[in-house]
Amino acid sequence: MGKMARMAIRMLIRRWYPAVILVFLLAGCGPNNRPYGVPFKSDLVAEAAGKTASFTAPHNGQIWVAGPGHPGQERYIVFGGLIKFGQTLTVDPQKREVTINGEKQKAEIVGGNSYYQVWFEPSSDD
C-alpha cells in the first residue's frame, strides 16, 4: 500500500471515528432495547405502560413479555412461549396477569404503572 493510500485511510479514520463511536453508543439507548434473551429477529409488537395491551398473532411463532420497569430502564423476561396464528396475548398490569385467549399464563406481573413490552418472532415453518 502506498504512502498516499495510508494517508487517505488515516484521514478517513480520524474523520469518521467519532461518528462511528456515537452510533454504537446510541444503539444501546432508548426504550425499545431488546431484553436479554429476546432474539434479534423478533419485533416489538405491543407495550403496556400501566394499561392493558394486546397482540394477535398473524402467524405461528414465539412471544416474550418483558418488564417491569419504565421506558429506558432494563427489563427482563417475565413470560415466554409459543403462540399460534389468531391467538391473542394480553398483558394487564392492573390485574397482574398475562393471558392467551383469556387463559391465564404463569407470569410475574407487578401492578401499577409498570412498563411491559411484548416481542414476537414468527415461526420459520410458516
N, C-alpha and C positions, 0 to 999 in steps of 0.2 A: 504494500500500500504506500502510495506516495505521500510526500510531506503535505501537499495541498489537501489531499483527501483526509488525512488525520486532522488537519486544522479545521476543515469543514465539519467533521464529526464532533470535535470538541466544542465548536461554536453551537451546533445543534443541541448538544447535551446541556450546555450552560443555559441556553435559551429556554428549552423545554423541560428541564429537570424540575423546577418549582411547580409548573402546571401539572406534571405527572404525579408528583407527590401529593398535591392538593386533591386531585381526582381520587387517589387511593384513600386519602383520609376522609373525604366526604362520602365515599361509597359506604362507609360504616356508620354513617349518621342518619337519623330520621326514624319515623315511627314504623316504617314498613320493613325493617330488618328482619330477616328470617331468624327465628329462634333456632337454637342448636337442635339438630335432628330433623329439621324440615328440609326436604330435598330442594336443590336449586331449581329443578324443573317445575316445582309447584307454584301455584298462583294464589295471591291474597284475594279471597272472594267475598269476605264479609268482615265487618268489625262491629263489636258490641261494646259501647262505652256507657255502661250503666243501664242500657236499654237492650231489649231483645233484638237479636239479629238471626236471620235465617238464610240458608243456602240450599237450593235444589240442584242435585247433581245432573249435569247434562250428559254424563257418561258414567260408566262404572269407574271406580277409582279409589284413591285413598284420601282421607281427610284428617286434618290435625286442628285442634283448638289450642291456641297458645295464650297464656296470661298468667296471673293477673298483672296489673300494672297500669301505667298511664302512657300515652303516646311518647315515644322516645326512650322509654325505660326497657330494660331487658326483661324478656318473658321466657317462660318455659312451657313445655307441652303438658297440658292437663288432660287431654283426650286425644287418642289417635285410633283409627280403624278403617275398615273398608266401608264404602258406601256404593249403593247400586244406582243405576240410572233411574231418575224420577224420585228417589228418596230425598226427604228434606231434613236437614240438620238444623236445629235451633239451639242457640245459646241464650239463656235467660239469667242474667246476673241477679235479678230481683228474686227469682225462685231458686237460685243457686243450683241450676241444673242444665245439662246438655241432653237433648232428645233427638232421636232419629225416628221420623214419622210418629211422634208422640210417645215413643218408648224411651223411658229414662235410661241414660247410659252412665256407666261408672266414671265419674269425673269429679275432681275437687274444684268447685266454683265458689269464689269469695263473693259475697253480696256487695251491695252499694254501687259506687261509681267505678268499679274496676273495669279495666280495658282488656278486651279479648279479641284475638284475631282468628279467623277461620282460613285455613290453607287447603287447597285441593290440587291433586295431581291425577289426571286421567290415567286409566289403565292402558297399557300398551297393547292389550288384547283386542280393544275395540277397533 
